[in-house]
């Protein structure tokens, strides 16, 4: 069992909305669903060359206090970060908390 005090970082769970732009393309926007509390566990970090510059990539594991449906098409925002959900472990496993593997998106 994870102590409730370990869930110390608030995030907004967002879902992707696609709308037609009227000229055959689509516009991407994010809609907030709910606020969740998470325990953040840093996983890895590396740098890769992208367009003649170095870009860092950080990955995290988040354990959430949330019982709804989580999908890899969602993201979490908060604490000055944007985290794309890349994989979700079902909360019915022995941990009893949903676990999300996330990639941190650089702020622009």
N, C-alpha and C positions, 0 to 999 in steps of 0.2 A: 504494500500500500504506500502510496506517495503522500507525504504530508501536505496538507492544503496550503501551507505557507510557501511551498516550493513553486506554486503557480503564481509568480510574482510579476509577470510582464503582460500588460494588456495589448491585444491586437484586434483589429477590425477584420472580420472575415468578409471577403468580397467575391462576387461572382462576375464573370465576363458577360457583357451584353454586346451583341453585334446588331447594327442597324444598317440598312441600305443608305448610301449617300446620294442616291438619285442619278448617278452616272455610271452604274455598273459595279461600283466598289462597295466596300463595307467600312463602317466606322466602329472602332473598338472603344468601349467605355466600361468602367467598373462600377458596380452597384454594391453598397454595403448591405450585408445580411444581418450581422450581429457582432457584438463585442465578445471576445473570448479571452480567457486568462490562460497563459502558457508557461511551461517550464522549458527554457531554451537551453539546448546542449549543443555547443559548437562541434562540428564534425571535421571539416577540412578546409583548407585554403590553398590556392595556387595562383600563379600568374601565367598568362598566355599572351603571345603577341597578336594584336588585332589592329590592322590598318596602321602599321609602323608605330604602334604604341603598346605598352603593356597594360593589360586589363586583369584586375584581380577577380577571383571568384571564390566566394565563401559558401559553404553549405552548413546547414544546421538541422538538428532533429528537434521538433517541438512536440511536447506532450501536452495535450489540451484538456481543458474542462469543458467539453462540448459533446452533446449526445446526438446531434443531427447528422445529416449526410455530408460527408466531406469528399471532394473530388480533386483530382490533379489539375482540373481546369480552373480552380479557385486560387486565390492568393490571400496573404495576410499582410496588413500594413499596420505600422505603429512603431513607437520608440525610434522614429527617424529612419525606418527601414521598410523596404518592400521585399517580401519573401514569396516566391512562386512555389506552390506545392507541386512536387515532382512525384511523390508516392504517398499513399495513405495505408496504414495498417488498421484493420478493423478493431473497434473497441471491444469486441466480444472475445478477444484473445485474453490470456491470463492477466495482462497488465490492467485491463478494465478501463483504460483511457485511450482515446484515439491518438496515434502517433503519426506525425507528418514529417516527411523528409522534404526539406526546402532548399532552394537556391536563392541567395540574396541578389537582388537586382540593383545595380548601381543607380543612385539617384541622379537625375539629369538636371 
